[in-house]
């Protein structure tokens, strides 16, 4: 089932999680002191899932198209040329 960016952002957290597990492609994860932030791709947009490690729960899921919001993930990707 395809869901647009606007439709996705209007879903409940449980509905968003369902779409992540049933169609999104996992791309990357980075960690902070409190969170494990997962990046997914679905249809033509990206999705961040903020997992609170100490609380053992998902605090936030947001979808976006902005390349600028990818910056935290790009900091962890290293490309070396031989």
N, CA, C and O atoms as a printed pandas DataFrame, in Angstrom:
     atom_number atom_name residue_name chain_id  residue_number  x_coord  y_coord  z_coord
0              1         N          UNK        A               1    0.842   -1.190    0.000
1              2        CA          UNK        A               1    0.000    0.000    0.000
2              3         C          UNK        A               1    0.882    1.248    0.000
3              4         O          UNK        A               1    1.717    1.424    0.887
4              5         N          UNK        A               2    0.697    2.092   -0.977
5              6        CA          UNK        A               2    1.475    3.324   -1.035
6              7         C          UNK        A               2    0.779    4.416   -0.237
7              8         O          UNK        A               2   -0.433    4.614   -0.328
8              9         N          UNK        A               3    1.587    5.114    0.545
9             10        CA          UNK        A               3    1.076    6.216    1.342
10            11         C          UNK        A               3    1.967    7.434    1.056
11            12         O          UNK        A               3    3.193    7.325    1.033
12            13         N          UNK        A               4    1.338    8.580    0.840
13            14        CA          UNK        A               4    2.103    9.786    0.538
14            15         C          UNK        A               4    2.779   10.315    1.793
15            16         O          UNK        A               4    2.468    9.886    2.904
16            17         N          UNK        A               5    3.693   11.238    1.611
17            18        CA          UNK        A               5    4.378   11.870    2.734
18            19         C          UNK        A               5    3.374   12.507    3.685
19            20         O          UNK        A               5    3.448   12.299    4.896
20            21         N          UNK        A               6    2.447   13.272    3.153
21            22        CA          UNK        A               6    1.452   13.939    3.997
22            23         C          UNK        A               6    0.593   12.918    4.735
23            24         O          UNK        A               6    0.335   13.073    5.928
24            25         N          UNK        A               7    0.152   11.882    4.039
25            26        CA          UNK        A               7   -0.647   10.848    4.681
26            27         C          UNK        A               7    0.141   10.154    5.790
27            28         O          UNK        A               7   -0.394    9.891    6.867
28            29         N          UNK        A               8    1.417    9.859    5.523
29            30        CA          UNK        A               8    2.248    9.192    6.518
30            31         C          UNK        A               8    2.353   10.033    7.787
31            32         O          UNK        A               8    2.196    9.513    8.891
32            33         N          UNK        A               9    2.613   11.313    7.637
33            34        CA          UNK        A               9    2.788   12.178    8.805
34            35         C          UNK        A               9    1.504   12.366    9.602
35            36         O          UNK        A               9    1.555   12.807   10.750
36            37         N          UNK        A              10    0.372   12.047    9.026
37            38        CA          UNK        A              10   -0.902   12.154    9.744
38            39         C          UNK        A              10   -1.294   10.857   10.459
39            40         O          UNK        A              10   -2.284   10.833   11.189
40            41         N          UNK        A              11   -0.532    9.786   10.257
41            42        CA          UNK        A              11   -0.827    8.505   10.888
42            43         C          UNK        A              11   -0.439    8.510   12.359
43            44         O          UNK        A              11    0.338    9.353   12.806
44            45         N          UNK        A              12   -0.991    7.558   13.107
45            46        CA          UNK        A              12   -0.570    7.362   14.491
46            47         C          UNK        A              12    0.814    6.729   14.504
47            48         O          UNK        A              12    1.276    6.237   13.475
48            49         N          UNK        A              13    1.467    6.735   15.629
49            50        CA          UNK        A              13    2.789    6.119   15.745
50            51         C          UNK        A              13    2.731    4.642   15.387
51            52         O          UNK        A              13    3.614    4.148   14.685
52            53         N          UNK        A              14    1.721    3.932   15.847
53            54        CA          UNK        A              14    1.586    2.511   15.524
54            55         C          UNK        A              14    1.400    2.289   14.025
55            56         O          UNK        A              14    1.969    1.349   13.468
56            57         N          UNK        A              15    0.618    3.134   13.367
57            58        CA          UNK        A              15    0.412    3.013   11.929
58            59         C          UNK        A              15    1.696    3.321   11.162
59            60         O          UNK        A              15    2.011    2.659   10.173
60            61         N          UNK        A              16    2.432    4.327   11.624
61            62        CA          UNK        A              16    3.713    4.637   10.998
62            63         C          UNK        A              16    4.663    3.454   11.119
63            64         O          UNK        A              16    5.321    3.081   10.148
64            65         N          UNK        A              17    4.735    2.867   12.302
65            66        CA          UNK        A              17    5.612    1.710   12.524
66            67         C          UNK        A              17    5.216    0.560   11.602
67            68         O          UNK        A              17    6.086   -0.127   11.066
68            69         N          UNK        A              18    3.929    0.345   11.412
69            70        CA          UNK        A              18    3.482   -0.732   10.530
70            71         C          UNK        A              18    4.040   -0.524    9.119
71            72         O          UNK        A              18    4.543   -1.464    8.503
72            73         N          UNK        A              19    3.951    0.697    8.617
73            74        CA          UNK        A              19    4.456    0.984    7.271
74            75         C          UNK        A              19    5.974    0.808    7.204
75            76         O          UNK        A              19    6.499    0.353    6.188
76            77         N          UNK        A              20    6.675    1.163    8.270
77            78        CA          UNK        A              20    8.123    0.958    8.291
78            79         C          UNK        A              20    8.463   -0.517    8.164
79            80         O          UNK        A              20    9.322   -0.892    7.366
80            81         N          UNK        A              21    7.804   -1.343    8.936
81            82        CA          UNK        A              21    8.118   -2.780    8.956
82            83         C          UNK        A              21    7.594   -3.505    7.734
83            84         O          UNK        A              21    8.074   -4.592    7.412
84            85         N          UNK        A              22    6.618   -2.929    7.044
85            86        CA          UNK        A              22    5.998   -3.607    5.901
86            87         C          UNK        A              22    6.208   -2.876    4.583
87            88         O          UNK        A              22    5.289   -2.819    3.767
88            89         N          UNK        A              23    7.367   -2.326    4.357
89            90        CA          UNK        A              23    7.566   -1.714    3.057
90            91         C          UNK        A              23    8.733   -0.754    2.970
91            92         O          UNK        A              23    9.252   -0.515    1.880
92            93         N          UNK        A              24    9.152   -0.204    4.082
93            94        CA          UNK        A              24   10.262    0.747    4.044
94            95         C          UNK        A              24   11.591    0.002    3.969
95            96         O          UNK        A              24   11.705   -1.142    4.409
96            97         N          UNK        A              25   12.575    0.663    3.414
97            98        CA          UNK        A              25   13.930    0.109    3.316
98            99         C          UNK        A              25   14.814    0.785    4.352
99           100         O          UNK        A              25   14.928    2.011    4.378
100          101         N          UNK        A              26   15.439   -0.020    5.206
101          102        CA          UNK        A              26   16.365    0.520    6.202
102          103         C          UNK        A              26   17.626    1.004    5.495
103          104         O          UNK        A              26   18.178    0.302    4.648
104          105         N          UNK        A              27   18.081    2.215    5.850
105          106        CA          UNK        A              27   19.260    2.782    5.212
106          107         C          UNK        A              27   20.450    2.914    6.167
107          108         O          UNK        A              27   21.573    2.559    5.809
108          109         N          UNK        A              28   20.211    3.421    7.373
109          110        CA          UNK        A              28   21.332    3.695    8.265
110          111         C          UNK        A              28   20.822    3.957    9.682
111          112         O          UNK        A              28   19.636    4.211    9.895
112          113         N          UNK        A              29   21.739    3.888   10.640
113          114        CA          UNK        A              29   21.423    4.222   12.025
114          115         C          UNK        A              29   22.609    4.957   12.630
115          116         O          UNK        A              29   23.759    4.657   12.311
116          117         N          UNK        A              30   22.332    5.910   13.494
117          118        CA          UNK        A              30   23.382    6.510   14.313
118          119         C          UNK        A              30   22.860    6.609   15.737
119          120         O          UNK        A              30   21.650    6.603   15.966
120          121         N          UNK        A              31   23.776    6.701   16.690
121          122        CA          UNK        A              31   23.372    6.736   18.093
122          123         C          UNK        A              31   23.841    8.023   18.750
123          124         O          UNK        A              31   24.871    8.594   18.391
124          125         N          UNK        A              32   23.058    8.457   19.717
125          126        CA          UNK        A              32   23.425    9.567   20.589
126          127         C          UNK        A              32   23.434    8.990   22.003
127          128         O          UNK        A              32   23.263    7.784   22.181
128          129         N          UNK        A              33   23.628    9.832   22.996
129          130        CA          UNK        A              33   23.611    9.339   24.378
130          131         C          UNK        A              33   22.277    8.707   24.743
131          132         O          UNK        A              33   22.232    7.755   25.523
132          133         N          UNK        A              34   21.214    9.220   24.197
133          134        CA          UNK        A              34   19.881    8.774   24.588
134          135         C          UNK        A              34   19.128    8.008   23.496
135          136         O          UNK        A              34   18.231    7.222   23.801
136          137         N          UNK        A              35   19.484    8.231   22.231
137          138        CA          UNK        A              35   18.683    7.688   21.137
138          139         C          UNK        A              35   19.491    6.842   20.156
139          140         O          UNK        A              35   20.700    7.008   19.989
140          141         N          UNK        A              36   18.765    5.930   19.521
141          142        CA          UNK        A              36   19.249    5.248   18.321
142          143         C          UNK        A              36   18.319    5.758   17.214
143          144         O          UNK        A              36   17.120    5.479   17.224
144          145         N          UNK        A              37   18.878    6.498   16.271
145          146        CA          UNK        A              37   18.077    7.147   15.224
146          147         C          UNK        A              37   18.240    6.355   13.936
147          148         O          UNK        A              37   19.328    6.289   13.364
148          149         N          UNK        A              38   17.145    5.757   13.489
149          150        CA          UNK        A              38   17.140    4.911   12.299
150          151         C          UNK        A              38   16.585    5.681   11.114
151          152         O          UNK        A              38   15.613    6.425   11.240
152          153         N          UNK        A              39   17.213    5.496    9.965
153          154        CA          UNK        A              39   16.761    6.143    8.734
154          155         C          UNK        A              39   16.226    5.092    7.777
155          156         O          UNK        A              39   16.865    4.067    7.536
156          157         N          UNK        A              40   15.056    5.357    7.241
157          158        CA          UNK        A              40   14.402    4.477    6.282
158          159         C          UNK        A              40   14.032    5.272    5.040
159          160         O          UNK        A              40   13.993    6.502    5.057
160          161         N          UNK        A              41   13.762    4.540    3.960
161          162        CA          UNK        A              41   13.260    5.151    2.732
162          163         C          UNK        A              41   11.958    4.442    2.371
163          164         O          UNK        A              41   11.887    3.214    2.385
164          165         N          UNK        A              42   10.936    5.221    2.050
165          166        CA          UNK        A              42    9.640    4.671    1.655
166          167         C          UNK        A              42    9.065    5.563    0.565
167          168         O          UNK        A              42    8.983    6.782    0.718
168          169         N          UNK        A              43    8.672    4.938   -0.531
169          170        CA          UNK        A              43    8.141    5.678   -1.681
170          171         C          UNK        A              43    9.139    6.735   -2.117
171          172         O          UNK        A              43   10.220    6.382   -2.591
172          173         N          UNK        A              44    8.823    8.020   -1.978
173          174        CA          UNK        A              44    9.748    9.067   -2.424
174          175         C          UNK        A              44   10.193    9.972   -1.278
175          176         O          UNK        A              44   10.494   11.146   -1.495
176          177         N          UNK        A              45   10.236    9.426   -0.050
177          178        CA          UNK        A              45   10.629   10.222    1.104
178          179         C          UNK        A              45   11.419    9.378    2.103
179          180         O          UNK        A              45   11.494    8.155    1.992
180          181         N          UNK        A              46   12.002   10.066    3.076
181          182        CA          UNK        A              46   12.788    9.430    4.127
182          183         C          UNK        A              46   12.014    9.464    5.431
183          184         O          UNK        A              46   11.144   10.313    5.629
184          185         N          UNK        A              47   12.338    8.533    6.319
185          186        CA          UNK        A              47   11.674    8.463    7.611
186          187         C          UNK        A              47   12.723    8.265    8.694
187          188         O          UNK        A              47   13.593    7.401    8.585
188          189         N          UNK        A              48   12.628    9.079    9.739
189          190        CA          UNK        A              48   13.461    8.902   10.925
190          191         C          UNK        A              48   12.626    8.254   12.020
191          192         O          UNK        A              48   11.487    8.652   12.262
192          193         N          UNK        A              49   13.197    7.263   12.672
193          194        CA          UNK        A              49   12.577    6.649   13.841
194          195         C          UNK        A              49   13.527    6.879   15.006
195          196         O          UNK        A              49   14.654    6.383   15.003
196          197         N          UNK        A              50   13.070    7.635   16.007
197          198        CA          UNK        A              50   13.870    7.957   17.189
198          199         C          UNK        A              50   13.516    6.979   18.298
199          200         O          UNK        A              50   12.442    7.057   18.895
200          201         N          UNK        A              51   14.444    6.048   18.566
201          202        CA          UNK        A              51   14.237    5.031   19.593
202          203         C          UNK        A              51   14.986    5.439   20.855
203          204         O          UNK        A              51   16.207    5.595   20.837
204          205         N          UNK        A              52   14.252    5.611   21.948
205          206        CA          UNK        A              52   14.821    5.981   23.236
206          207         C          UNK        A              52   15.367    4.717   23.893
207          208         O          UNK        A              52   14.604    3.858   24.334
208          209         N          UNK        A              53   16.687    4.612   23.955
209          210        CA          UNK        A              53   17.332    3.391   24.437
210          211         C          UNK        A              53   17.031    3.158   25.915
211          212         O          UNK        A              53   16.647    2.051   26.293
212          213         N          UNK        A              54   17.196    4.167   26.749
213          214        CA          UNK        A              54   16.972    3.980   28.188
214          215         C          UNK        A              54   15.500    3.751   28.518
215          216         O          UNK        A              54   15.181    3.028   29.461
216          217         N          UNK        A              55   14.617    4.354   27.757
217          218        CA          UNK        A              55   13.186    4.175   27.986
218          219         C          UNK        A              55   12.601    2.983   27.254
219          220         O          UNK        A              55   11.450    2.613   27.485
220          221         N          UNK        A              56   13.401    2.369   26.355
221          222        CA          UNK        A              56   12.971    1.221   25.562
222          223         C          UNK        A              56   11.650    1.490   24.838
223          224         O          UNK        A              56   10.705    0.704   24.911
224          225         N          UNK        A              57   11.617    2.639   24.131
225          226        CA          UNK        A              57   10.391    2.994   23.411
226          227         C          UNK        A              57   10.709    3.910   22.243
227          228         O          UNK        A              57   11.759    4.551   22.206
228          229         N          UNK        A              58    9.801    3.962   21.303
229          230        CA          UNK        A              58    9.904    4.880   20.174
230          231         C          UNK        A              58    9.314    6.216   20.621
231          232         O          UNK        A              58    8.147    6.299   21.003
232          233         N          UNK        A              59   10.139    7.251   20.565
233          234        CA          UNK        A              59    9.672    8.584   20.971
234          235         C          UNK        A              59    9.104    9.390   19.816
235          236         O          UNK        A              59    8.222   10.227   20.007
236          237         N          UNK        A              60    9.621    9.130   18.599
237          238        CA          UNK        A              60    9.212   10.005   17.497
238          239         C          UNK        A              60    9.479    9.312   16.160
239          240         O          UNK        A              60   10.501    8.649   15.981
240          241         N          UNK        A              61    8.547    9.479   15.234
241          242        CA          UNK        A              61    8.741    9.033   13.856
242          243         C          UNK        A              61    8.320   10.192   12.963
243          244         O          UNK        A              61    7.207   10.705   13.082
244          245         N          UNK        A              62    9.214   10.599   12.071
245          246        CA          UNK        A              62    8.848   11.683   11.158
246          247         C          UNK        A              62    9.337   11.370    9.753
247          248         O          UNK        A              62   10.385   10.754    9.561
248          249         N          UNK        A              63    8.560   11.806    8.786
249          250        CA          UNK        A              63    8.899   11.610    7.378
250          251         C          UNK        A              63    9.200   12.959    6.759
251          252         O          UNK        A              63    8.621   13.977    7.140
252          253         N          UNK        A              64   10.120   12.956    5.792
253          254        CA          UNK        A              64   10.537   14.209    5.173
254          255         C          UNK        A              64   11.174   13.935    3.817
255          256         O          UNK        A              64   11.548   12.804    3.506
256          257         N          UNK        A              65   11.289   14.992    3.014
257          258        CA          UNK        A              65   11.978   14.929    1.723
258          259         C          UNK        A              65   13.227   15.804    1.718
259          260         O          UNK        A              65   14.048   15.696    0.808
260          261         N          UNK        A              66   13.380   16.653    2.699
261          262        CA          UNK        A              66   14.466   17.615    2.750
262          263         C          UNK        A              66   15.831   16.937    2.853
263          264         O          UNK        A              66   16.078   16.148    3.766
264          265         N          UNK        A              67   16.699   17.252    1.917
265          266        CA          UNK        A              67   18.052   16.704    1.928
266          267         C          UNK        A              67   18.819   17.222    3.149
267          268         O          UNK        A              67   19.669   16.513    3.688
268          269         N          UNK        A              68   18.529   18.436    3.587
269          270        CA          UNK        A              68   19.212   19.010    4.742
270          271         C          UNK        A              68   19.004   18.161    5.996
271          272         O          UNK        A              68   19.890   18.093    6.849
272          273         N          UNK        A              69   17.854   17.521    6.116
273          274        CA          UNK        A              69   17.579   16.688    7.289
274          275         C          UNK        A              69   18.353   15.376    7.265
275          276         O          UNK        A              69   18.368   14.647    8.257
276          277         N          UNK        A              70   18.992   15.072    6.147
277          278        CA          UNK        A              70   19.844   13.882    6.061
278          279         C          UNK        A              70   21.241   14.123    6.635
279          280         O          UNK        A              70   21.986   13.166    6.847
280          281         N          UNK        A              71   21.603   15.356    6.887
281          282        CA          UNK        A              71   22.960   15.713    7.324
282          283         C          UNK        A              71   23.469   14.889    8.504
283          284         O          UNK        A              71   24.616   14.443    8.460
284          285         N          UNK        A              72   22.680   14.661    9.560
285          286        CA          UNK        A              72   23.215   13.867   10.671
286          287         C          UNK        A              72   23.638   12.458   10.247
287          288         O          UNK        A              72   24.574   11.894   10.816
288          289         N          UNK        A              73   22.968   11.902    9.274
289          290        CA          UNK        A              73   23.319   10.562    8.805
290          291         C          UNK        A              73   24.569   10.608    7.931
291          292         O          UNK        A              73   25.401    9.703    7.990
292          293         N          UNK        A              74   24.702   11.646    7.132
293          294        CA          UNK        A              74   25.840   11.759    6.231
294          295         C          UNK        A              74   27.151   11.914    6.991
295          296         O          UNK        A              74   28.207   11.532    6.486
296          297         N          UNK        A              75   27.096   12.469    8.192
297          298        CA          UNK        A              75   28.299   12.606    9.015
298          299         C          UNK        A              75   28.921   11.259    9.356
299          300         O          UNK        A              75   30.109   11.196    9.671
300          301         N          UNK        A              76   28.146   10.185    9.300
301          302        CA          UNK        A              76   28.621    8.857    9.673
302          303         C          UNK        A              76   29.015    7.994    8.481
303          304         O          UNK        A              76   29.474    6.865    8.652
304          305         N          UNK        A              77   28.838    8.523    7.282
305          306        CA          UNK        A              77   29.190    7.765    6.087
306          307         C          UNK        A              77   30.555    8.250    5.608
307          308         O          UNK        A              77   30.746    9.423    5.288
308          309         N          UNK        A              78   31.495    7.312    5.570
309          310        CA          UNK        A              78   32.857    7.636    5.158
310          311         C          UNK        A              78   33.179    6.879    3.878
311          312         O          UNK        A              78   33.025    5.661    3.795
312          313         N          UNK        A              79   33.623    7.626    2.898
313          314        CA          UNK        A              79   33.989    7.029    1.623
314          315         C          UNK        A              79   35.486    7.237    1.420
315          316         O          UNK        A              79   35.978    8.365    1.433
316          317         N          UNK        A              80   36.187    6.147    1.236
317          318        CA          UNK        A              80   37.623    6.273    0.992
318          319         C          UNK        A              80   37.920    5.818   -0.432
319          320         O          UNK        A              80   37.332    4.865   -0.943
320          321         N          UNK        A              81   38.840    6.525   -1.042
321          322        CA          UNK        A              81   39.249    6.212   -2.408
322          323         C          UNK        A              81   40.619    5.557   -2.321
323          324         O          UNK        A              81   41.529    6.106   -1.700
324          325         N          UNK        A              82   40.779    4.374   -2.945
325          326        CA          UNK        A              82   42.077    3.686   -2.858
326          327         C          UNK        A              82   43.183    4.434   -3.557
327          328         O          UNK        A              82   44.326    3.978   -3.568
